[in-house]
Amino acid sequence: PVAAGIMGRFMAQLPEPLFTFKAYDTLISAATEDAATRKAKISAEISNLPKEHVAVMKRMFPFLNKVSQKSEVNLMTSKNLAICFAPNVLYTKTTTLEQAMMEHVACETVIQEIIESPQDFLP
């Protein structure tokens, strides 16, 4: 979808990611927790983000959820969308190639979870 592509480019050009640098470590560690703990940690971090970031998320993640619901046609499952969007919305300031390779799955896990259930994270 063209709109998702434009959104991804916009996110990549922000001076700070949608999930701020400060939230990165907590979100990465949340990815390895059990489902209930992961959800609680992600929710807590979202509640600490700047209100402008949360406002964007409240539009973006429900939209991505709708895109994923049409994956039979567009092939964009929540996992595929997370693979595309995670590098643009959840990253750290100082990343080595080795660190990025180790943490990319964790980033995708967090973003996929929010895409699949935005209502649980963004009331």
Chimera marker file (.cmm) of the C-alpha trace (Angstrom):
<marker_set name="trace">
<marker id="1" x="0.000" y="0.000" z="0.000" r="1" g="1" b="0" radius="0.5"/>
<marker id="2" x="1.197" y="3.432" z="-0.968" r="1" g="1" b="0" radius="0.5"/>
<marker id="3" x="0.035" y="5.061" z="2.282" r="1" g="1" b="0" radius="0.5"/>
<marker id="4" x="2.073" y="2.617" z="4.365" r="1" g="1" b="0" radius="0.5"/>
<marker id="5" x="5.139" y="3.318" z="2.229" r="1" g="1" b="0" radius="0.5"/>
<marker id="6" x="4.778" y="7.059" z="2.689" r="1" g="1" b="0" radius="0.5"/>
<marker id="7" x="4.297" y="6.582" z="6.421" r="1" g="1" b="0" radius="0.5"/>
<marker id="8" x="7.469" y="4.492" z="6.608" r="1" g="1" b="0" radius="0.5"/>
<marker id="9" x="9.505" y="7.150" z="4.813" r="1" g="1" b="0" radius="0.5"/>
<marker id="10" x="8.134" y="9.835" z="7.111" r="1" g="1" b="0" radius="0.5"/>
<marker id="11" x="9.074" y="7.787" z="10.193" r="1" g="1" b="0" radius="0.5"/>
<marker id="12" x="12.601" y="7.219" z="8.889" r="1" g="1" b="0" radius="0.5"/>
<marker id="13" x="13.172" y="10.985" z="8.596" r="1" g="1" b="0" radius="0.5"/>
<marker id="14" x="12.166" y="11.929" z="12.147" r="1" g="1" b="0" radius="0.5"/>
<marker id="15" x="15.018" y="13.279" z="14.330" r="1" g="1" b="0" radius="0.5"/>
<marker id="16" x="14.095" y="10.797" z="17.067" r="1" g="1" b="0" radius="0.5"/>
<marker id="17" x="12.260" y="7.526" z="16.508" r="1" g="1" b="0" radius="0.5"/>
<marker id="18" x="8.590" y="7.190" z="17.395" r="1" g="1" b="0" radius="0.5"/>
<marker id="19" x="9.684" y="4.916" z="20.255" r="1" g="1" b="0" radius="0.5"/>
<marker id="20" x="12.251" y="7.248" z="21.775" r="1" g="1" b="0" radius="0.5"/>
<marker id="21" x="15.892" y="6.378" z="22.362" r="1" g="1" b="0" radius="0.5"/>
<marker id="22" x="15.143" y="6.309" z="26.093" r="1" g="1" b="0" radius="0.5"/>
<marker id="23" x="12.494" y="3.586" z="25.619" r="1" g="1" b="0" radius="0.5"/>
<marker id="24" x="14.667" y="1.338" z="23.463" r="1" g="1" b="0" radius="0.5"/>
<marker id="25" x="16.380" y="-0.860" z="26.084" r="1" g="1" b="0" radius="0.5"/>
<marker id="26" x="13.180" y="-1.545" z="28.011" r="1" g="1" b="0" radius="0.5"/>
<marker id="27" x="11.274" y="-2.451" z="24.849" r="1" g="1" b="0" radius="0.5"/>
<marker id="28" x="14.052" y="-4.744" z="23.625" r="1" g="1" b="0" radius="0.5"/>
<marker id="29" x="14.127" y="-6.570" z="26.947" r="1" g="1" b="0" radius="0.5"/>
<marker id="30" x="10.315" y="-6.820" z="26.944" r="1" g="1" b="0" radius="0.5"/>
<marker id="31" x="10.430" y="-8.864" z="23.745" r="1" g="1" b="0" radius="0.5"/>
<marker id="32" x="11.876" y="-11.856" z="25.585" r="1" g="1" b="0" radius="0.5"/>
<marker id="33" x="9.351" y="-11.803" z="28.432" r="1" g="1" b="0" radius="0.5"/>
<marker id="34" x="6.185" y="-13.890" z="28.720" r="1" g="1" b="0" radius="0.5"/>
<marker id="35" x="3.142" y="-12.400" z="26.965" r="1" g="1" b="0" radius="0.5"/>
<marker id="36" x="1.607" y="-10.707" z="30.012" r="1" g="1" b="0" radius="0.5"/>
<marker id="37" x="4.886" y="-9.129" z="31.153" r="1" g="1" b="0" radius="0.5"/>
<marker id="38" x="5.742" y="-8.077" z="27.596" r="1" g="1" b="0" radius="0.5"/>
<marker id="39" x="2.364" y="-6.386" z="27.201" r="1" g="1" b="0" radius="0.5"/>
<marker id="40" x="2.726" y="-4.600" z="30.544" r="1" g="1" b="0" radius="0.5"/>
<marker id="41" x="6.238" y="-3.336" z="29.742" r="1" g="1" b="0" radius="0.5"/>
<marker id="42" x="5.281" y="-2.146" z="26.275" r="1" g="1" b="0" radius="0.5"/>
<marker id="43" x="2.188" y="-0.385" z="27.649" r="1" g="1" b="0" radius="0.5"/>
<marker id="44" x="4.215" y="1.280" z="30.396" r="1" g="1" b="0" radius="0.5"/>
<marker id="45" x="6.794" y="2.564" z="27.925" r="1" g="1" b="0" radius="0.5"/>
<marker id="46" x="4.121" y="3.887" z="25.574" r="1" g="1" b="0" radius="0.5"/>
<marker id="47" x="2.508" y="5.766" z="28.462" r="1" g="1" b="0" radius="0.5"/>
<marker id="48" x="5.866" y="7.484" z="29.125" r="1" g="1" b="0" radius="0.5"/>
<marker id="49" x="6.353" y="8.637" z="25.525" r="1" g="1" b="0" radius="0.5"/>
<marker id="50" x="5.733" y="12.239" z="24.453" r="1" g="1" b="0" radius="0.5"/>
<marker id="51" x="2.042" y="12.859" z="23.743" r="1" g="1" b="0" radius="0.5"/>
<marker id="52" x="2.830" y="13.761" z="20.127" r="1" g="1" b="0" radius="0.5"/>
<marker id="53" x="4.427" y="10.365" z="19.579" r="1" g="1" b="0" radius="0.5"/>
<marker id="54" x="1.443" y="8.588" z="21.111" r="1" g="1" b="0" radius="0.5"/>
<marker id="55" x="-0.927" y="10.629" z="18.940" r="1" g="1" b="0" radius="0.5"/>
<marker id="56" x="0.887" y="9.403" z="15.815" r="1" g="1" b="0" radius="0.5"/>
<marker id="57" x="0.820" y="5.821" z="17.123" r="1" g="1" b="0" radius="0.5"/>
<marker id="58" x="-2.933" y="6.018" z="17.704" r="1" g="1" b="0" radius="0.5"/>
<marker id="59" x="-3.367" y="6.616" z="13.970" r="1" g="1" b="0" radius="0.5"/>
<marker id="60" x="-0.556" y="4.484" z="12.619" r="1" g="1" b="0" radius="0.5"/>
<marker id="61" x="-1.014" y="1.168" z="14.430" r="1" g="1" b="0" radius="0.5"/>
<marker id="62" x="-4.767" y="0.778" z="13.835" r="1" g="1" b="0" radius="0.5"/>
<marker id="63" x="-4.078" y="1.561" z="10.160" r="1" g="1" b="0" radius="0.5"/>
<marker id="64" x="-1.336" y="-1.089" z="10.012" r="1" g="1" b="0" radius="0.5"/>
<marker id="65" x="-3.689" y="-3.524" z="11.721" r="1" g="1" b="0" radius="0.5"/>
<marker id="66" x="-6.242" y="-2.923" z="8.948" r="1" g="1" b="0" radius="0.5"/>
<marker id="67" x="-3.558" y="-3.433" z="6.306" r="1" g="1" b="0" radius="0.5"/>
<marker id="68" x="-2.587" y="-6.746" z="7.933" r="1" g="1" b="0" radius="0.5"/>
<marker id="69" x="-6.207" y="-7.895" z="7.897" r="1" g="1" b="0" radius="0.5"/>
<marker id="70" x="-6.040" y="-7.802" z="4.081" r="1" g="1" b="0" radius="0.5"/>
<marker id="71" x="-2.847" y="-9.872" z="3.920" r="1" g="1" b="0" radius="0.5"/>
<marker id="72" x="-4.467" y="-12.476" z="1.643" r="1" g="1" b="0" radius="0.5"/>
<marker id="73" x="-4.539" y="-9.766" z="-1.014" r="1" g="1" b="0" radius="0.5"/>
<marker id="74" x="-1.585" y="-7.532" z="-0.171" r="1" g="1" b="0" radius="0.5"/>
<marker id="75" x="0.745" y="-10.137" z="1.430" r="1" g="1" b="0" radius="0.5"/>
<marker id="76" x="1.439" y="-7.725" z="4.287" r="1" g="1" b="0" radius="0.5"/>
<marker id="77" x="0.968" y="-9.790" z="7.430" r="1" g="1" b="0" radius="0.5"/>
<marker id="78" x="1.587" y="-8.194" z="10.814" r="1" g="1" b="0" radius="0.5"/>
<marker id="79" x="5.027" y="-9.846" z="10.772" r="1" g="1" b="0" radius="0.5"/>
<marker id="80" x="5.862" y="-8.417" z="7.336" r="1" g="1" b="0" radius="0.5"/>
<marker id="81" x="4.693" y="-4.971" z="8.420" r="1" g="1" b="0" radius="0.5"/>
<marker id="82" x="6.771" y="-5.224" z="11.590" r="1" g="1" b="0" radius="0.5"/>
<marker id="83" x="9.824" y="-6.145" z="9.513" r="1" g="1" b="0" radius="0.5"/>
<marker id="84" x="9.256" y="-3.034" z="7.377" r="1" g="1" b="0" radius="0.5"/>
<marker id="85" x="8.387" y="-0.577" z="10.143" r="1" g="1" b="0" radius="0.5"/>
<marker id="86" x="10.490" y="-1.650" z="13.139" r="1" g="1" b="0" radius="0.5"/>
<marker id="87" x="13.780" y="-0.237" z="11.770" r="1" g="1" b="0" radius="0.5"/>
<marker id="88" x="12.087" y="3.151" z="11.288" r="1" g="1" b="0" radius="0.5"/>
<marker id="89" x="10.259" y="3.475" z="14.611" r="1" g="1" b="0" radius="0.5"/>
<marker id="90" x="12.352" y="1.514" z="17.143" r="1" g="1" b="0" radius="0.5"/>
<marker id="91" x="16.122" y="1.902" z="17.066" r="1" g="1" b="0" radius="0.5"/>
<marker id="92" x="18.944" y="3.153" z="19.237" r="1" g="1" b="0" radius="0.5"/>
<marker id="93" x="21.396" y="6.006" z="18.715" r="1" g="1" b="0" radius="0.5"/>
<marker id="94" x="24.514" y="3.907" z="18.829" r="1" g="1" b="0" radius="0.5"/>
<marker id="95" x="24.228" y="0.582" z="17.126" r="1" g="1" b="0" radius="0.5"/>
<marker id="96" x="26.936" y="-1.684" z="15.902" r="1" g="1" b="0" radius="0.5"/>
<marker id="97" x="26.137" y="-4.063" z="13.082" r="1" g="1" b="0" radius="0.5"/>
<marker id="98" x="26.434" y="-6.969" z="15.506" r="1" g="1" b="0" radius="0.5"/>
<marker id="99" x="24.019" y="-5.360" z="17.990" r="1" g="1" b="0" radius="0.5"/>
<marker id="100" x="21.524" y="-4.524" z="15.239" r="1" g="1" b="0" radius="0.5"/>
<marker id="101" x="21.584" y="-8.101" z="13.982" r="1" g="1" b="0" radius="0.5"/>
<marker id="102" x="21.029" y="-9.478" z="17.477" r="1" g="1" b="0" radius="0.5"/>
<marker id="103" x="18.218" y="-7.068" z="18.348" r="1" g="1" b="0" radius="0.5"/>
<marker id="104" x="16.247" y="-6.842" z="15.097" r="1" g="1" b="0" radius="0.5"/>
<marker id="105" x="14.007" y="-9.791" z="16.010" r="1" g="1" b="0" radius="0.5"/>
<marker id="106" x="13.221" y="-8.205" z="19.382" r="1" g="1" b="0" radius="0.5"/>
<marker id="107" x="12.316" y="-4.921" z="17.679" r="1" g="1" b="0" radius="0.5"/>
<marker id="108" x="10.064" y="-6.728" z="15.230" r="1" g="1" b="0" radius="0.5"/>
<marker id="109" x="8.403" y="-8.706" z="18.042" r="1" g="1" b="0" radius="0.5"/>
<marker id="110" x="7.424" y="-5.521" z="19.873" r="1" g="1" b="0" radius="0.5"/>
<marker id="111" x="6.109" y="-3.779" z="16.762" r="1" g="1" b="0" radius="0.5"/>
<marker id="112" x="4.235" y="-6.881" z="15.570" r="1" g="1" b="0" radius="0.5"/>
<marker id="113" x="2.496" y="-7.196" z="18.924" r="1" g="1" b="0" radius="0.5"/>
<marker id="114" x="1.279" y="-3.591" z="18.735" r="1" g="1" b="0" radius="0.5"/>
<marker id="115" x="0.146" y="-4.015" z="15.109" r="1" g="1" b="0" radius="0.5"/>
<marker id="116" x="-1.862" y="-7.106" z="16.044" r="1" g="1" b="0" radius="0.5"/>
<marker id="117" x="-3.616" y="-5.507" z="19.034" r="1" g="1" b="0" radius="0.5"/>
<marker id="118" x="-3.329" y="-1.720" z="18.903" r="1" g="1" b="0" radius="0.5"/>
<marker id="119" x="-6.386" y="-1.333" z="21.121" r="1" g="1" b="0" radius="0.5"/>
<marker id="120" x="-4.513" y="-3.086" z="23.952" r="1" g="1" b="0" radius="0.5"/>
<marker id="121" x="-1.662" y="-0.572" z="23.883" r="1" g="1" b="0" radius="0.5"/>
<marker id="122" x="-3.241" y="2.648" z="22.638" r="1" g="1" b="0" radius="0.5"/>
<marker id="123" x="-6.553" y="3.269" z="24.370" r="1" g="1" b="0" radius="0.5"/>
<link id1="1" id2="2" r="1" g="1" b="0" radius="0.2"/>
<link id1="2" id2="3" r="1" g="1" b="0" radius="0.2"/>
<link id1="3" id2="4" r="1" g="1" b="0" radius="0.2"/>
<link id1="4" id2="5" r="1" g="1" b="0" radius="0.2"/>
<link id1="5" id2="6" r="1" g="1" b="0" radius="0.2"/>
<link id1="6" id2="7" r="1" g="1" b="0" radius="0.2"/>
<link id1="7" id2="8" r="1" g="1" b="0" radius="0.2"/>
<link id1="8" id2="9" r="1" g="1" b="0" radius="0.2"/>
<link id1="9" id2="10" r="1" g="1" b="0" radius="0.2"/>
<link id1="10" id2="11" r="1" g="1" b="0" radius="0.2"/>
<link id1="11" id2="12" r="1" g="1" b="0" radius="0.2"/>
<link id1="12" id2="13" r="1" g="1" b="0" radius="0.2"/>
<link id1="13" id2="14" r="1" g="1" b="0" radius="0.2"/>
<link id1="14" id2="15" r="1" g="1" b="0" radius="0.2"/>
<link id1="15" id2="16" r="1" g="1" b="0" radius="0.2"/>
<link id1="16" id2="17" r="1" g="1" b="0" radius="0.2"/>
<link id1="17" id2="18" r="1" g="1" b="0" radius="0.2"/>
<link id1="18" id2="19" r="1" g="1" b="0" radius="0.2"/>
<link id1="19" id2="20" r="1" g="1" b="0" radius="0.2"/>
<link id1="20" id2="21" r="1" g="1" b="0" radius="0.2"/>
<link id1="21" id2="22" r="1" g="1" b="0" radius="0.2"/>
<link id1="22" id2="23" r="1" g="1" b="0" radius="0.2"/>
<link id1="23" id2="24" r="1" g="1" b="0" radius="0.2"/>
<link id1="24" id2="25" r="1" g="1" b="0" radius="0.2"/>
<link id1="25" id2="26" r="1" g="1" b="0" radius="0.2"/>
<link id1="26" id2="27" r="1" g="1" b="0" radius="0.2"/>
<link id1="27" id2="28" r="1" g="1" b="0" radius="0.2"/>
<link id1="28" id2="29" r="1" g="1" b="0" radius="0.2"/>
<link id1="29" id2="30" r="1" g="1" b="0" radius="0.2"/>
<link id1="30" id2="31" r="1" g="1" b="0" radius="0.2"/>
<link id1="31" id2="32" r="1" g="1" b="0" radius="0.2"/>
<link id1="32" id2="33" r="1" g="1" b="0" radius="0.2"/>
<link id1="33" id2="34" r="1" g="1" b="0" radius="0.2"/>
<link id1="34" id2="35" r="1" g="1" b="0" radius="0.2"/>
<link id1="35" id2="36" r="1" g="1" b="0" radius="0.2"/>
<link id1="36" id2="37" r="1" g="1" b="0" radius="0.2"/>
<link id1="37" id2="38" r="1" g="1" b="0" radius="0.2"/>
<link id1="38" id2="39" r="1" g="1" b="0" radius="0.2"/>
<link id1="39" id2="40" r="1" g="1" b="0" radius="0.2"/>
<link id1="40" id2="41" r="1" g="1" b="0" radius="0.2"/>
<link id1="41" id2="42" r="1" g="1" b="0" radius="0.2"/>
<link id1="42" id2="43" r="1" g="1" b="0" radius="0.2"/>
<link id1="43" id2="44" r="1" g="1" b="0" radius="0.2"/>
<link id1="44" id2="45" r="1" g="1" b="0" radius="0.2"/>
<link id1="45" id2="46" r="1" g="1" b="0" radius="0.2"/>
<link id1="46" id2="47" r="1" g="1" b="0" radius="0.2"/>
<link id1="47" id2="48" r="1" g="1" b="0" radius="0.2"/>
<link id1="48" id2="49" r="1" g="1" b="0" radius="0.2"/>
<link id1="49" id2="50" r="1" g="1" b="0" radius="0.2"/>
<link id1="50" id2="51" r="1" g="1" b="0" radius="0.2"/>
<link id1="51" id2="52" r="1" g="1" b="0" radius="0.2"/>
<link id1="52" id2="53" r="1" g="1" b="0" radius="0.2"/>
<link id1="53" id2="54" r="1" g="1" b="0" radius="0.2"/>
<link id1="54" id2="55" r="1" g="1" b="0" radius="0.2"/>
<link id1="55" id2="56" r="1" g="1" b="0" radius="0.2"/>
<link id1="56" id2="57" r="1" g="1" b="0" radius="0.2"/>
<link id1="57" id2="58" r="1" g="1" b="0" radius="0.2"/>
<link id1="58" id2="59" r="1" g="1" b="0" radius="0.2"/>
<link id1="59" id2="60" r="1" g="1" b="0" radius="0.2"/>
<link id1="60" id2="61" r="1" g="1" b="0" radius="0.2"/>
<link id1="61" id2="62" r="1" g="1" b="0" radius="0.2"/>
<link id1="62" id2="63" r="1" g="1" b="0" radius="0.2"/>
<link id1="63" id2="64" r="1" g="1" b="0" radius="0.2"/>
<link id1="64" id2="65" r="1" g="1" b="0" radius="0.2"/>
<link id1="65" id2="66" r="1" g="1" b="0" radius="0.2"/>
<link id1="66" id2="67" r="1" g="1" b="0" radius="0.2"/>
<link id1="67" id2="68" r="1" g="1" b="0" radius="0.2"/>
<link id1="68" id2="69" r="1" g="1" b="0" radius="0.2"/>
<link id1="69" id2="70" r="1" g="1" b="0" radius="0.2"/>
<link id1="70" id2="71" r="1" g="1" b="0" radius="0.2"/>
<link id1="71" id2="72" r="1" g="1" b="0" radius="0.2"/>
<link id1="72" id2="73" r="1" g="1" b="0" radius="0.2"/>
<link id1="73" id2="74" r="1" g="1" b="0" radius="0.2"/>
<link id1="74" id2="75" r="1" g="1" b="0" radius="0.2"/>
<link id1="75" id2="76" r="1" g="1" b="0" radius="0.2"/>
<link id1="76" id2="77" r="1" g="1" b="0" radius="0.2"/>
<link id1="77" id2="78" r="1" g="1" b="0" radius="0.2"/>
<link id1="78" id2="79" r="1" g="1" b="0" radius="0.2"/>
<link id1="79" id2="80" r="1" g="1" b="0" radius="0.2"/>
<link id1="80" id2="81" r="1" g="1" b="0" radius="0.2"/>
<link id1="81" id2="82" r="1" g="1" b="0" radius="0.2"/>
<link id1="82" id2="83" r="1" g="1" b="0" radius="0.2"/>
<link id1="83" id2="84" r="1" g="1" b="0" radius="0.2"/>
<link id1="84" id2="85" r="1" g="1" b="0" radius="0.2"/>
<link id1="85" id2="86" r="1" g="1" b="0" radius="0.2"/>
<link id1="86" id2="87" r="1" g="1" b="0" radius="0.2"/>
<link id1="87" id2="88" r="1" g="1" b="0" radius="0.2"/>
<link id1="88" id2="89" r="1" g="1" b="0" radius="0.2"/>
<link id1="89" id2="90" r="1" g="1" b="0" radius="0.2"/>
<link id1="90" id2="91" r="1" g="1" b="0" radius="0.2"/>
<link id1="91" id2="92" r="1" g="1" b="0" radius="0.2"/>
<link id1="92" id2="93" r="1" g="1" b="0" radius="0.2"/>
<link id1="93" id2="94" r="1" g="1" b="0" radius="0.2"/>
<link id1="94" id2="95" r="1" g="1" b="0" radius="0.2"/>
<link id1="95" id2="96" r="1" g="1" b="0" radius="0.2"/>
<link id1="96" id2="97" r="1" g="1" b="0" radius="0.2"/>
<link id1="97" id2="98" r="1" g="1" b="0" radius="0.2"/>
<link id1="98" id2="99" r="1" g="1" b="0" radius="0.2"/>
<link id1="99" id2="100" r="1" g="1" b="0" radius="0.2"/>
<link id1="100" id2="101" r="1" g="1" b="0" radius="0.2"/>
<link id1="101" id2="102" r="1" g="1" b="0" radius="0.2"/>
<link id1="102" id2="103" r="1" g="1" b="0" radius="0.2"/>
<link id1="103" id2="104" r="1" g="1" b="0" radius="0.2"/>
<link id1="104" id2="105" r="1" g="1" b="0" radius="0.2"/>
<link id1="105" id2="106" r="1" g="1" b="0" radius="0.2"/>
<link id1="106" id2="107" r="1" g="1" b="0" radius="0.2"/>
<link id1="107" id2="108" r="1" g="1" b="0" radius="0.2"/>
<link id1="108" id2="109" r="1" g="1" b="0" radius="0.2"/>
<link id1="109" id2="110" r="1" g="1" b="0" radius="0.2"/>
<link id1="110" id2="111" r="1" g="1" b="0" radius="0.2"/>
<link id1="111" id2="112" r="1" g="1" b="0" radius="0.2"/>
<link id1="112" id2="113" r="1" g="1" b="0" radius="0.2"/>
<link id1="113" id2="114" r="1" g="1" b="0" radius="0.2"/>
<link id1="114" id2="115" r="1" g="1" b="0" radius="0.2"/>
<link id1="115" id2="116" r="1" g="1" b="0" radius="0.2"/>
<link id1="116" id2="117" r="1" g="1" b="0" radius="0.2"/>
<link id1="117" id2="118" r="1" g="1" b="0" radius="0.2"/>
<link id1="118" id2="119" r="1" g="1" b="0" radius="0.2"/>
<link id1="119" id2="120" r="1" g="1" b="0" radius="0.2"/>
<link id1="120" id2="121" r="1" g="1" b="0" radius="0.2"/>
<link id1="121" id2="122" r="1" g="1" b="0" radius="0.2"/>
<link id1="122" id2="123" r="1" g="1" b="0" radius="0.2"/>
</marker_set>
